[in-house]
Amino acid sequence: MKIAMIGTGYVGLVSGVCFSDFGHEVVCVDKDARKIEMLEKGSVPIFEPGLDRLMERNVDAGRLSFTMDLNAAIEGAEAVFIAVGTPTRRGDGHADLTYVMAAAEEIAKAAKDYIVIVTKSTVPVGTNRKVAEVVRAANPDLDFDVASNPEFLREGAAIDDFMKPDRVVVGVQTDRAAEVMASIYRPLYLREFPIITTDLESAEMTKYAANAFLATKITFINEIAALCEKVGADVKQVARGMGLDNRIGNKFLHAGPGYGGSCFPKDTKALARTAQEYAAPIQLVETVIKVNDEVKRRMVDKLLDLCDGSFNGKTVAVLGVTFKPNTDDMRDAPSLTIIPALVGGGSTVRVCDPQGRREGETLLPGVTWHDDPYAAAADADLVVILTEWNEFRALDLEALAKRMRTPRLGDLRNVYSVEDARKAGFQAYVSIGRADLLAG
C-alpha cells in the first residue's frame, strides 16, 4: 500500500518511518525545504532513540522517501495522513487548526482517485467532520473518506510504542475506510494488538481524555508531595503503595516539577476549552492546568530557600532542561519557568543537557552551556537536577560537592536521597515530597 504522510514533525516522521517498516511505501511531505534536505541526506531533525537507524533501513529498502511535492506524494496513494502541528491558539486555549485545514484543502485539490484522509494530528472533537467539509468544498467530485487515528506515542520511546502499542484507535464513518485502515495496520492485527474501531467523535475524544487523565495523575501526586513535605511522609513510598493497587497503577505517579512537553499542556487546555464551549466544563481538568502551573512556581520557591532567600550573585548549575529525558523537546518544560526566575533573580546560570542545547539556546537566553555536569558545578552555589537523564542518575556526588563553592543540591526529580547527599558532603539538599532538608 502507498501512504502519504503530510508533515515531518515528531508525529509525522515517527509514524511515516514505522509504517514503512510495516512494508508500506511511504512518502513524507513537508514544506520546509531545510527539513526535506536533511532527511534526504539521512539526518533526523528531531532526537528520538533508534529513529535514525530505522529510517536509514527503510530508505535503503526503497520503501521510504521525502519530498516537497504533494501531488507526486498523493498520486497512487490509498491513504494520506495529516500530521501537522496543532499548537495552542493564543488568547483562548483552543487548538489552532490552521495547518490541518490547509493540508486538507491541498490534499483535496491534488487527489484524483478514492483516498482515505486520516487525521493523525491531535484535534478537538468535531474536527474530522470539518475536514470533510473543507475537502468537499475544494473538490466536490472527489471520492474520499475521512478517518481519525490519534497517536499515543511517548517521546523517547516512540518506536516501541508504535510497534507494540497498548492500543490503536481508529475512527471511521464507512466500512470502506475501515478496510483501508485495517490493511494499514495489518501487521499489528496479525500480532493481536488491540485495534479499536469507533466513530469519529469517540476517537477524537479518546486522545484528549487519555492525556488529561495522565496529566491528572501527575498533578495529583505533586499535590500529595506538597502535603508529604508538611506531615513528614515520603512521597516515593506513598506512590509505591498507591501504584501497587491494580486499579491505580504505578505509571505517572512520580513527583516532580510539573508536566510539560508537546501533548499534556496543549491537550488539557484544548479539552477544557471545548468543554466550556459545550457548557459542560470539566472542572477537574481546569484545576489540573492551574495546579501544574503552581507546581512549577513552587519549585522556584524551593530553590530560593536553598539560596538563603536570594538568587542574586549566586552561581547555579542546572542539569537537564528538556521536559523529560531521551528527547530534545523543550515545549512547556519546567525549565522555561524555573531558569528565567533564576536569571531574573540575578544568578549566573550554567546549563548541562545531552540534547537540549539546540532549542534551549534560543529559549533560555542569558545562560552558559556545558557538556560536563562537573564543569558546570565548579564553584557553584547550587546544583539543580531538573531532568532525570541517565547521565545524572549516577553522578559522583562527592566529586560534585567538592567542586562547588557551597555544596547545595536541589533534586527536583528525587533521583537521590538525603542520606546520599549527607554522605557526599552536601550542606543542604531538598527533593520533592520528602522532609529531607539538610542544613549545617
BELUR-V183235 format. One line per field, one symbol per residue. phi: phi as a letter, one per 40 degrees, with the letter a starting at -180 (. if undefined). psi: psi as a letter, one per 30 degrees, with the letter a starting at -180 (. if undefined). A space follows every 50 residues. Layout:
BEGIN
phi=???
psi=???
END
This chain:
BEGIN
phi=.cbbbchbcdcccccccccccchccbbcbacccccccccccgcbcbbadg cccccdcccccgcbababccdcccdgccabccbccbcccchbgccccdcc cccccccdcccbbdabcbccccbcdgccccdcccccccadcccabbabbc cbcccgaccccccbccabbbbbbbcccccccccccddcdccgccbbbbcc cccccdcccccccccccccccccccccdcccgcbcccccccccccccbgc cgbbcachcagcbdccccccccccccccfbdccccdcdccccccdccccc cccccccfgaccgcbbbbbgbccacgabcbcfcddccccdcccccgccbb bbacbccdcccccbcgbbbbcbcccccdgccabbcbbcddcbcbcccccc cccccbcbbbccbfcbbccdccccgccaabbbgbcbccah
psi=kkkkjjkhaeeeeeeeeeeefffljkjkklfjeeeeeeeffgkkfljjkf eeeeeeefeefgfklklfjeeeefjfkfkkkjhlkilkkkefflkjgeee eeeeeeeeffkelkkkjkjfljklkfeeeeeeeeeeefiffkjllllkil lhkkkfgeeeeefilelkkkklfleeeeeeeeeegeeeefghkkjjkale eeeeeeeeeeeeeeeeeeeefeeeeeeeeefgljfeeeeeeeffjffelf kghjkagllaafdeeeeeeeeeeeeefghikjeeeeeeeeeeeeeeeeee eeeeefghgkfkflkkkjjkflfllhlgkgkgkfffeeeeeeeffglkkk kkkfffeeefeefilglkkkfkeeeefkglfkkkjfkhkefgfhkjeeee efflejjkkjigghealeeeeeefgkekkkakgkigkkk.
END
